[in-house]
């Protein structure tokens, strides 16, 4: 399986939601990734241009694209995958 780094920037809505529903958001993120047969290996809060860095394991670029599309559609953040 391949490993993907996701660089995440929270939107204003994402910041508000994260303050009150942090665990709920992380559990939902993990479930979406697992729905696509991937695994959230770790996530880190960061300082600078991005708010969160996460490491995801999944089968292919197509699967990672599907995961990213599902997660970004919530409007809580934007992300780049490398």
N, C-alpha and C positions, 0 to 999 in steps of 0.2 A: 504494500500500500504506500501511496505517496503522502508526503507531509506538506501542508500549506500554511503559510503565515498570513493571517488576516489583520490588517491595520484598520482600526475602527475609530471614527470620529462621531461622537454623540451629537444629535440634533438638540434643539432646545427642549422638545418633547422628551427625548431620551434622557436628558439630564434630570428633568422633573420626575419621570417614571423611576429612574434608577435610585433616586433618593428615598423613595417609599416602597419600591417593589423589587429591590435588587435580586433577591433569591428567586422570585417568580420569573424574572427576565432571564436569569442564567439557566434555570431549569428548562424553560421554554426553548432557549437557544440549543441546549444539549439535546432535547427531544427532536427538534427539527433536523439537527445533524445526524442523529441516530436513525431517523426516518429514511434518510438517504444512505444508510449503512456506513456512516462515518463515525468518527469519535472525536470529541473535544478533548484534547490531551492536556491543555493548560490555557490559562488566560492571565494577563497581567495588566494592571492599571499603569499608565505611563504619564510622563510629563512631556510637553512639546506639541508637535503637530498632530499627534494621534492620542486618543484617550485610552484605548485598550489595544493590546496585542494578544491575539489568540493563535494557538497552534492546533490545526485540525488534520486528522488523518482520514483519507478517503481514497477510493479506487482510481479516479481519473479527473482530468480537468473538467469534463462534462458534469460529473457528479458535484465537483466543487462549485461550478457555475450555478447548478440547481440549488445548492445549499445557500449560496450567496443571494440568489434571487428571492428565495423564500424568506430569509432573514432580513434583507434590506427592505422588503415590501412593508414591513411593520412601521417604518417611518421613524424609528428610534435612533437610527444612526446611518451613516454611509460608510462604506468600507472599500478597501483595496485588497486584493489577494495577490500574494507573490509566492 
